[in-house]
Structures are given as C-alpha cells and as structure tokens.
Amino acid sequence: MDVIERWREIAHTRDAEALAELLAEDVVFRSPVVHSPQRGKAITQKYLTAAFDVLFGPEFAYVGEWRGENSAVLEFTTVVEGIEINGVDIITWDASGRIVEFKVMARPLKGVNLLHRLMGERLLGQAAASA
C-alpha cells in the first residue's frame, strides 16, 4: 500500500497508532490558520487527529488527486456546521514511505475562521485530557 492509500485508510478509520507509524519523526505540519510551521511527530499527530474530528464528517470527500514522485495533492470538500469547505492536503514523503510534510490549505474565509475556532477547541481539549 502506498503512502496516500495508507493516509486515506488512516483518515477513514481515524487510527492514531497507524498515523504515528506513517509520520516521520521530524515531520512538519503547516496549518491554514497557524502562521508558523509545527515541527515534529507529536504536534503533527495532534493536529491531524483534531482534524479527524472537525473535518472528516459524513460529508467529507476527496474529490481530486495529483501526484509527483514523492508528493501528492488531495483536494477535499466537506460541510462543517452548514458551511461548505473546500481545500487541499499537500503531502510529501521520504524514501522510507513516511510523511515529512503535511500542508493544509482551505477556503472560503468563513470556513477557515470556523476551522480556526473548532481546531483550537479540539487542541485545547486534547491538552487538558493529557494533563
């Protein structure tokens, strides 16, 4: 199974353990709402598992895919709290098949603002649960 097939399976099952195995130790996560890149497996896993809760509802679908040798762009659509959100996941992996960069871009602004609020709530909830 290639990296993108594994990612799609993990996103579908929300398997945190499999996600940890897919991410490189020094993976960089780039959020549409956070200015600075988030570096490392632990923080990237927190962002992606929060995204599972926020974005990957019953209306989530990947609707396009473009690939390079060790990268892919996956276009998605979803509806969150009645707002249609369109975006892309830009994923890069290394020779060992681990994700080294995960960048998310989303639109429209109203959707991005909603994602900012909901992701913040989930990330704060994760921090409180682990404390």
N, C-alpha and C positions, 0 to 999 in steps of 0.2 A: 504494500500500500504506500503510495507516495505521500509527501508532506501535506498536500492540500486535501487529499482524501482522508488522511488521519485527522486534520483540522476539522473538516466537515463532520466527521463521526463524533469527535470530541464536543463540538458545538451542539450537535444534536442530542447527545447523551448527557452533556454537562459533567463529564468525567474529570474531576480535578486531578486525580492521580495521573491519568493519561496526559493531561495538559502539562503537568510538571515534567513528564518524560519528554515531551515534544519541544519544550523551551530550552534554549541554550542557557548556561549559567549567566552569561553576560548580555542576554537579550535586551534590546532597547524597545520600549513601548512609547509611541507618540500618539497622544490623545488629541481629539479635535477641540478640547476645551482647556487643556493644561499647556502653558507656554513652554515649559522645559521638558526635555525627554526624561522618561522614567527608566532608570537603568537597573537591570538585574531580574533574575527569575522570580523572586518573591513578590516584588511590586507588580511586575507584569501579570503574574498569575492572579493577583488581587483585582487588578483592573479587568482582566478578561472574565473572571468568574462573576464579577459585578455586572459586566455587560451581558452575561448569560441571562441574568435576572431581568435586566432592564430592556434589552433589545430582542432577545430570542424568544418572543412570544409566539402565539399561533399564527400570526400574520407575517412572521419573518420569512424571507426567501432570498436566496442568492439568485440573481437574475442575469448575471453576466460573468464571464471569466476570461482573463487574458494572461498568458504565461510567457515567462522568459526561462532561461536555463535554470536559474535557482531563485526565481521570484514569481509571484502571481498577484494579480489584482482581481479581487472578487467584489462585484457590485451587488449591493443588497437593497431591499426595501423592507419596511416594516411599518406598523402603526402602533404608536405608544400614546396612550391617553387621548385617542382620537386624532392625533397628528401624524400624518404620513411623513416618514423619514426615509431619505434616500442617501446612500453613502457607499464608500468603498473601504475594503480592508486591503492594504498593501503589505504583502507578506514576503519576507526574504529569509532563506535558509542557507545553512552551510553544507559542506560536503558530507557531513555525518547525518544529515536529514533533520537537524534541529533548527527551530526558528531563531534567527538572530535579530530580526527587526519586525515589528508589527505596528503599522501605522493605520489609523482610522481617520477618515475624512467624512463629514456628514453635512447635509443640508436639509431643509432651509434653516435660517437663523432661529425661527421659533422652535424648531426641532432640536437644534444644538443647545439652545437655552434650557429646554426640557431635559435633555440628556445631562447637562451640567448639574442640574438640581438633583435628578434621580441617581446619577452615579455618585455624587457627593454623599447622598443619604446612605447608599449601599456601602460605600467605602468606610464611612464613619461607623456604620453598624458592624462591619467586619472588624474594625479596630476595637470597638467596645467588646465584641464577643471574644476576641483573643486576649483581652487584658485581664 
